[in-house]
Amino acid sequence: MSDHQTSAAASVLTVNLFAGMAAAAGARHVDIPWHGGTAAELRAAVAAALPRLAGLVRSEEHTSVLQ
């Protein structure tokens, strides 16, 4: 497993950022502490880690479980 992949047991999830998000963040990726959850929880964690992305990370009604 590479550094950019994770499993449900992992404690850090690397989120790759592209185009406008990468430019706004000033980074190509962000490492998020993670033990599984919904897509909405992941978006909230990304926005908390990089507040400049809060406006770009929209929430949706659908809450897929990510592990």
C-alpha positions in Angstrom: 0.0 0.0 0.0 1.5 3.4 -0.9 1.5 6.5 1.3 -1.5 7.9 -0.6 -3.7 4.9 0.1 -5.5 4.0 3.3 -7.6 1.3 4.9 -10.3 1.5 7.5 -7.7 0.7 10.2 -5.4 3.6 9.2 -5.4 6.8 11.2 -4.4 9.3 8.5 -6.1 9.8 5.1 -4.2 11.7 2.4 -6.6 13.8 0.3 -5.1 14.9 -3.0 -6.1 18.4 -4.2 -6.2 19.4 -7.8 -6.6 22.6 -9.8 -8.4 25.4 -8.0 -8.4 23.6 -4.7 -4.7 23.0 -4.8 -4.1 26.6 -5.7 -6.4 27.9 -2.9 -4.8 25.6 -0.4 -1.2 26.2 -1.5 -0.7 22.4 -1.3 -1.3 19.4 -3.5 -2.5 17.2 -0.6 -3.7 17.4 3.0 -3.4 14.6 5.6 -6.6 14.2 7.7 -6.8 12.1 10.9 -9.4 9.5 9.9 -11.1 6.4 11.2 -13.9 6.2 8.7 -17.1 8.1 8.4 -19.3 9.8 5.9 -18.4 12.0 3.0 -19.9 15.0 4.8 -17.6 14.3 7.8 -14.6 14.1 5.4 -15.5 17.4 3.8 -15.9 19.0 7.2 -12.5 17.7 8.2 -10.9 19.0 5.1 -12.5 22.4 5.7 -11.3 22.4 9.3 -7.7 21.5 8.2 -7.7 24.1 5.4 -10.2 26.9 6.2 -9.4 28.5 2.8 -11.2 25.6 1.2 -14.4 25.8 3.2 -16.2 27.6 0.4 -15.1 25.1 -2.1 -16.0 22.0 -0.1 -19.7 21.9 -0.3 -21.9 19.5 1.6 -24.4 17.3 -0.1 -27.5 15.6 1.2 -26.0 12.2 0.3 -23.8 10.8 3.1 -21.8 7.9 1.7 -19.8 6.0 4.3 -16.1 6.1 3.5 -13.8 3.5 5.1 
